[in-house]
Amino acid sequence: MAILATSGFNLLKVNPGLVVWTLVTFTVVVIVLKKFAWGPILHALEERSLGIQADIDKAEALRKEAEKSLKDYQEKISKATDEAHKIVEEAKRDATALRNKLIEETNHDVKNLKDGALREIELAKGKALSEMQTQIVEMSVLIASEILEKQLKKEDYVSFVEKEISKLEKQKAK
């Protein structure tokens, strides 16, 4: 600034010629800019504004679509969860029914086995009693033959003892 002040150039001093040429230059620059640059600049800004608005509209549409998809997925997940709960409950009911059926079948099988075992025991008991009777008859025949010291036919003794045993059984049954 000191150099400008020593050379005689004062910024506070108004020079009418300089003002006129400055205004003319400014006006020419504004006219040239308006004619050649202002239109393309405004056109570019308008295109950019439209592009931005289109992007905003597209983003809004995508957001709404995403919200709709999210809502659909949440509904599907909710339905799937409900269905899964129903399946689990049905499986529990089926398992309980199967368990009860198996218990019932097992109890039935155990009863059948028990009844079969009791029948076998009764048959074995009858067979043992029959064998005992046969042995008693044979022993009685031997004892009787020794007592009488004479040998009668074995069949006679057997029939005699069997008759006596049947009489005893009849008396016992009464």
PyMOL commands that set and color helices and strands:
alter all, ss='L'
color gray80, all
select helices_A, chain A and resi 2-6+16-148+154-173
alter helices_A, ss='H'
color red, helices_A
deselect
rebuild
show_as cartoon
